[in-house]
Amino acid sequence: MTGTVRLHRVFTAPTERVYRAFLDAAALSKWLPPDGFTCTVHELDARVGGRYRMSFTNFSTGNGHSFGGTYLELVPNERIVHDDRFDDPGLPGTMVTTISLRAVSCGTDVQIVQEGIPDVIPVEQCYLGWQESLTLLERLVEVSIPD
């Protein structure tokens, strides 16, 4: 059995800026890791069929994990679909993450669905990690990435 996380947020930033933050290596390394972790993006080829690789490291312990995947669908400013696989054999399977963006009167409606979370990862921890990351994403797109 695998888990699924569904998230919904509305940002005041335009869809172009939010979309870019999901596909820019420097931006991802700032907002994607959950609290207490750093992120290194080793590869990011943002095109359908392109691959990405990154690692998260716990700042306190130095322990971490690496993962990567392939971009399955990219619709500029609307949709990103990619798969994820951990390098650790103890975290088997392939997850699929779908990010849907929609322009709304006050900014961007963001819906994220991550499916296939390995059983050894409690879904609530994954959900909490995404909540923390999206708070950082919101700060980043509101301030740092110019139009």
N, C-alpha and C positions, 0 to 999 in steps of 0.2 A: 504494500500500500504506500502511495506517495501523497504528499501534501500539496495544497494550493493556497496561495495568498492573493487576495484581491484588495487593491487600494484605490482610493479616489481622493483627489485634491483639486483645488482651484487656485491657480496662481494669478497674480495681477500682471505678470510679464506676458509679452506677446508669444504666440506659438513658435515663431521662428527662433526666438531665443531659447525657449525650453527644449525644442528639438535639437538645436546645436549643442546644448549642454549634455545631451545623452550620447553624442557622437564625437566629442572633442576630448582627446586623451588628457590634456591638462585640466580641463573642467572636471572630468570624471574622477580624477585622482583627488580632487578637492572635496567633492560632495558624496561620492558613492560609498566609501567605507563607513561602517557603523561607528558609533562613539568608541574611542579607545584604540582604533585601528588606523594604520596608514595604508595607502594604496600605491602600487607601482603598476603603471600600464606598460607592458612589454611590447605589445603590438596592437594596432588598431587600424584596420582597413575597412572604412565605413562605406561599403558597397554590397549589394546583394551577392552572396557567395564569399564575401570578404571575411577574414577571421580577426578575432581579437584574443589577447591573452593578458591577464593581470594577476596580481597577488595582493592579498591583504595580510598585514602583519600586526599582531597585537603589540602596541607600543610598550606596554609594561613587561610582558614576558618574552617578547621576540618571536613567539610562536606564530605560525600563520598557515595559510593555505593558498594554493594557486588554482586557477581555473581559466577556461577559455571557451570559445564557441564560434559560431558562424552566424552572420547576418542573413536571415531568411527572407525578410521583406523590409523595404524602406520606401515609404511614401512621404516625401518631404513635408514637414510641418504637420503630419497627420498620424503616421503609424510607423513603429519600429517593432520588428519581431526578430528575436535571436534565440539560439539555443545556448545552453551552458553545460559544461562538463567539468567536474572537479578532477584534478590530477591525482588526488588521494583515492586509492582503490576502496577505502572504507566509506567513501561517499559515491556510491555507484549511480548509474543512470544518467539520463539527459533531462534537464529542465528546459522548458520553453517559456520565455518572457515576452509578453505583448504589451507595448506601450501605445496607448491611443491618446491623441491630442486633438482638441477641438476648440476653435476660437469661440469665446463667449463674450458677452458685453463688457465684462470686467477683466478679461485676460485670457487664460487658457484652462480648460477643463482637462485634467490628466487622469487617465484610468490605467492602472497597471495590473496585469494578471501574471503571476508566476506559477507554473504548473510543473509537477514532477519533482517536487522537493524531496530529497532522500529521507527515508524514514528516520534516520539517526539525527536529523535536524528537527528540533521541535518547531512546528509551524508558528507558534507564538513568538519564538525568538527571531525567526525570519521576518515576521510581520513587524516586530519592534525595530529590527535593523532597518527595514525599509522606511518606517516612520521617521527614524533619526536621520537617515540619508535624505529624505525628501524635505525635511526642515532645512538642511544645509543647501540643497538644491534651490529651494525657494529664496534663500538669502543670496545665493550666487546669481541667479537670473534677475533678481530685482535690482542688483547693484553693479555687478562686475562685468557682465558680458554686454558690450555696446551693440546697438542695432546696426 
